[in-house]
Amino acid sequence: MFLLQELCQTSNGNPQDSQSLHYINPHAPNQYVRAIQSVADIIEDYDSDKYFPVLGFGARQPPDYTQ
């Protein structure tokens, strides 16, 4: 089992603001994405189908960011 938590609070700023910790840059992954990719690159070798089930709680999803 693998557990990953990303803290997405409004106090971290709007993901469309380049000063936000969660800034979504269309040209390069942010630090959160790079960290998750780094971990996934390692653990995928221990998973036969290379798929990682994910559960999300309380997230607001694009395109309208409603729950």
C-alpha positions as CSV (number, residue, x, y, z in Angstrom):
1,M,0.0,0.0,0.0
2,F,1.2,3.5,-0.8
3,L,-0.2,6.7,0.7
4,L,0.4,10.2,-0.6
5,Q,-1.1,13.4,0.7
6,E,-1.0,16.8,-1.0
7,L,-2.1,19.7,1.1
8,C,-4.3,21.9,-1.1
9,Q,-5.6,24.7,1.0
10,T,-6.8,28.1,-0.2
11,S,-4.1,29.7,2.0
12,N,-1.6,28.3,-0.5
13,G,-3.0,30.6,-3.2
14,N,-4.9,30.4,-6.4
15,P,-3.3,27.8,-8.8
16,Q,-3.6,30.4,-11.6
17,D,-1.3,32.8,-9.7
18,S,2.4,32.3,-10.5
19,Q,3.2,33.1,-6.8
20,S,1.0,30.2,-5.5
21,L,2.5,27.0,-4.2
22,H,0.0,25.2,-6.5
23,Y,0.6,27.3,-9.6
24,I,-0.3,25.3,-12.7
25,N,2.3,26.2,-15.3
26,P,1.3,25.1,-18.8
27,H,4.9,24.8,-19.7
28,A,6.5,23.0,-16.7
29,P,5.3,20.9,-13.8
30,N,5.3,22.6,-10.3
31,Q,7.2,21.2,-7.3
32,Y,4.2,19.1,-6.2
33,V,3.9,17.4,-9.6
34,R,7.7,16.8,-9.8
35,A,7.7,15.3,-6.3
36,I,4.8,12.9,-7.1
37,Q,6.4,12.0,-10.4
38,S,9.7,11.2,-8.6
39,V,8.0,8.9,-6.2
40,A,5.9,7.2,-8.9
41,D,9.0,6.6,-11.0
42,I,10.4,4.5,-8.2
43,I,7.3,2.7,-7.0
44,E,6.0,1.8,-10.5
45,D,8.7,-0.9,-10.7
46,Y,7.0,-2.7,-7.8
47,D,3.5,-2.6,-9.4
48,S,2.7,-5.1,-12.2
49,D,0.1,-3.0,-14.1
50,K,1.8,0.4,-13.5
51,Y,-1.6,1.9,-12.4
52,F,-2.0,3.6,-9.0
53,P,-5.5,3.8,-7.6
54,V,-6.2,7.3,-6.2
55,L,-8.9,8.6,-3.8
56,G,-9.6,12.3,-3.5
57,F,-11.4,14.1,-0.7
58,G,-12.9,17.5,-1.0
59,A,-11.1,18.6,-4.1
60,R,-12.6,21.0,-6.6
61,Q,-12.3,19.7,-10.1
62,P,-11.8,21.7,-13.3
63,P,-13.3,23.0,-15.5
64,D,-15.8,24.7,-13.0
65,Y,-14.0,23.8,-9.8
66,T,-17.1,22.6,-8.0
67,Q,-17.1,19.7,-5.6
